[in-house]
Amino acid sequence: MHVSKLRLQKEKSSLVIALAWLVCVVVVSFLPDSVKSAFHTKGPLHSWDHLCAFAVGGAALLQASRQRTGQIALLLFGLATGYAIEVAQHLVYHADVELMDMLMDTVGIGVGALAMVIWKSRDLHGRRSSAPPRRLASGDFPQPRP
């Protein structure tokens, strides 16, 4: 298969994962309080749930585009989604808008995106590659760097 087709297929798969993340976050956000307590989305782990959920989102959204402007737009969309959920919960449930949730959503998107950038840079620098080993002109395989 041609390299550009593989990249496009990977990008589409990443977009599907990002959309699945979006649906999950929205659905969980509007579950009844009794169910939220069972999932620890209320209580002492509440802020960590936001950070972890949006870190996954940041990584998934960053993978969904190869172009820098597309990546930035998708990350901003992820942030806007988190903020919109807070406002919607305020309008629907008359709950307070939780600024700490918004902060943790923002930090989570940043942590997830940064983790993905670091992961991708490892691939580019040859520390982790799925490509077959290359032979040197002498026919030997290169020795790994310490």
C-alpha positions in Angstrom: 0.0 0.0 0.0 1.3 3.5 -0.8 2.7 5.5 2.1 0.3 8.4 1.6 -2.7 6.0 1.7 -1.3 4.5 5.0 -1.0 8.0 6.5 -4.5 8.9 5.4 -5.9 5.6 6.8 -4.0 6.3 10.1 -5.4 9.8 10.2 -8.9 8.6 9.7 -8.5 6.0 12.4 -7.3 8.6 14.8 -10.2 10.9 13.9 -12.6 8.0 14.7 -10.9 7.5 18.1 -11.1 11.3 18.8 -14.8 11.3 18.0 -15.4 8.3 20.2 -13.6 10.1 23.0 -15.8 13.2 22.4 -19.0 11.1 22.6 -17.8 9.3 25.8 -17.0 12.6 27.5 -20.3 14.2 26.6 -22.3 11.1 27.7 -20.5 10.7 31.0 -20.9 14.4 31.7 -24.6 14.2 31.6 -25.2 10.9 33.5 -27.3 11.1 36.7 -25.4 11.9 39.9 -25.9 8.3 41.3 -24.1 6.9 38.3 -21.4 9.5 38.4 -20.6 8.6 42.0 -20.2 5.0 41.0 -17.6 6.0 38.3 -15.9 8.4 40.8 -16.7 11.4 38.5 -18.0 13.0 41.7 -16.0 13.1 44.9 -12.3 13.1 45.7 -11.1 11.8 42.3 -13.2 14.3 40.3 -10.4 16.6 39.3 -8.1 13.7 38.4 -10.9 12.2 36.2 -11.0 15.5 34.3 -7.3 15.6 33.8 -7.1 11.9 32.7 -10.1 12.1 30.4 -8.8 15.3 28.7 -5.3 14.0 28.4 -6.6 11.1 26.4 -8.5 13.6 24.3 -5.5 15.8 23.8 -3.5 12.8 22.5 -6.3 11.6 20.3 -7.1 15.0 18.9 -3.4 15.7 18.1 -3.1 12.4 16.2 -6.2 13.2 14.1 -4.4 15.7 11.9 -0.9 15.8 10.4 -1.0 19.6 9.8 0.0 21.9 12.6 -3.0 24.2 12.0 -5.4 21.2 12.0 -3.8 20.0 15.3 -4.2 23.4 17.0 -7.8 23.7 15.8 -8.6 20.2 17.1 -7.0 20.9 20.5 -8.9 24.2 20.8 -12.1 22.3 19.9 -11.3 19.8 22.7 -10.9 22.8 25.1 -14.1 24.4 23.9 -15.9 21.1 24.4 -14.8 20.9 28.0 -15.9 24.5 28.6 -19.2 24.0 26.8 -20.0 20.9 28.9 -19.4 23.0 32.1 -21.8 25.7 30.8 -24.3 23.2 29.6 -24.3 21.4 33.0 -24.9 24.8 34.6 -27.9 25.5 32.3 -29.4 22.0 32.6 -28.7 21.1 36.2 -28.4 24.7 37.6 -25.0 23.6 39.0 -22.1 26.0 39.6 -19.7 26.4 36.8 -16.6 24.6 38.2 -13.5 26.6 37.2 -11.3 23.8 38.6 -12.9 21.4 36.1 -12.1 23.9 33.3 -8.5 24.2 34.6 -8.1 20.4 34.7 -9.6 20.0 31.2 -7.0 22.6 30.0 -4.1 20.9 31.7 -5.3 17.5 30.5 -5.4 18.6 26.9 -1.9 20.0 27.2 -0.5 16.9 29.0 -2.0 14.6 26.4 -0.8 16.7 23.5 2.7 17.0 25.0 2.9 13.3 25.6 1.9 12.6 22.0 4.5 15.1 20.7 7.2 13.3 22.8 6.0 9.9 21.6 6.1 11.0 18.0 9.6 12.5 18.4 10.9 9.2 19.6 9.6 7.6 16.4 11.3 10.3 14.3 14.7 9.9 16.0 14.8 6.1 15.5 14.4 5.1 19.1 11.2 3.3 18.3 10.5 2.4 14.8 8.4 -0.3 13.0 10.7 0.0 9.9 12.8 -3.1 9.2 16.5 -2.7 10.1 18.7 -1.1 7.4 21.9 -2.7 6.1 25.1 -0.8 5.8 27.0 -0.7 2.5 29.2 -3.5 3.9 26.1 -5.7 4.3 26.2 -5.5 8.1 23.3 -4.2 10.3 24.1 -0.9 12.1 24.8 -1.3 15.8 22.2 0.3 18.2 23.3 3.5 20.0 23.9 3.1 23.7 
